[in-house]
Amino acid sequence: MRSLFLACLVVLASAPAAWPVQPPPVEASSYVLLEAQTGQVLASHRPHEPRPPASTTKILTALLVLERLRLDDVVVASRRASLQREGSSIGFEVGERRTVRELLYALLVKSANDAAVVLAEAVDGTVERFVARMNRRAQALGARHTHFTNPHGLYDPGHVTTAYDLALIARAAMQNPTFRQIVRTQVYEYMGLEGPMRLVNGNRLLGRYPGADGIKTGWTVESGRCLVASATRNGRRLVAVLLNAPQVFQDAARLLDYGFGAFELRTFVRRGEVMERLDLSDGVTVSAVASRDLVASVSRLARTDLRVVYRPDLRPPIKAGEVIGRAEVWADGRRLGQVALLAGETVPAISWPPFLRWLYRR
């Protein structure tokens, strides 16, 4: 029987010495820098500390709306929505009719709190039922320390999330093409009841930071300045979340620079790739095939290796497609990711005498 643990590949990564191992100094009370494709955290400070998120709440609001309503659906502003004038707002009249598209731009570009109420009621009939949906979805996304009490982010003691949870929510939202289109918009011409309104995005990275393409700002007295920022370069997206950051845009740019400069996204294994043919016993073999791509974000200074681990009980019969082990990527003693290995073919149970087994292999 082959050894159950095989170290298959060791690669020393070369890197420009200019990029530090440690992230840059950031003044935020908490922050996270996330590799969007893999979900890896590249840098963080108090990532799971619950804090008020202000209008970054609207990321999840918009995602749920996009999943439940069509852009051309027309919805009607309620009295509750018309009374929502605290903070940023459009100023809807009772009975005012608007498309979901208009309301989403108002929500994400202007950060209109009354638009959040109109949309929440359009999805679930009441704000309370919509908020329950928000909390269910947050949990499903892995945002374990999130509890929302409203769809807009105005301060409430029970309305909290974390930098890491917001990164997970933003990662999911950025998979929606309509969401991506809206959050990268710098100016939107909105036709109000009294004439056109120019809605200007408060995300100052847009148009200034190379590759910036979203996502959402936030501020209340209690939360301080908050930002969920996204930038894409050469098909690689990073998400930076900063909560209570006095220099929020400067710090976000520093984190993104660090992520793009100090790390690289590498494909270690491709789906369908045969890692090796495993010798089970007496010349009976099975091919170990990768079930999916194994991609990881790796420090340019890290020593990486690819390890293969097989099931300790692995013996015929084995069905094609059965999980027989896993391939793992390690960097400087830390596992970064893994992928299941599948049997490439069926291996029947063999209990014949050696002579007949030799004929079978022939």
Buried (B, 14 or more C-beta within 10 A) or exposed (E): EEEEEBEEBEBEBEBEEEBEEEBEEBBBBBBBBBBBBBBBBBBBBBBEBBBBBBBBBBBBBBBBBBEBBEEEBEBBBBEBBBEBEEBBBBBBEEEBEBBBBBBBBBBBBBBBBBBBBBBBBBBBEEBEEBBEBBBEBBEEBBBEBBBBBBBBBBBEEEBBBBBBBBBBBBBBBBEBEEBBEBBBBEEBEBEBEEEEBEBEBBBBBBEEBEBBBBBBBBBBEBBBBBBBBBBBEEEBBBBBBBBBBEBBBBBBBBBBBBBBBBBBBBEBBEEEBEBBEBEBEEEBBBBBBBBEBBBBBBBBBBBBBBBBBBBEEBBBEBEEEBEBBBBBBBBBEEEBBBBBBBBBEEBEEBEEEEEEBEEEEE
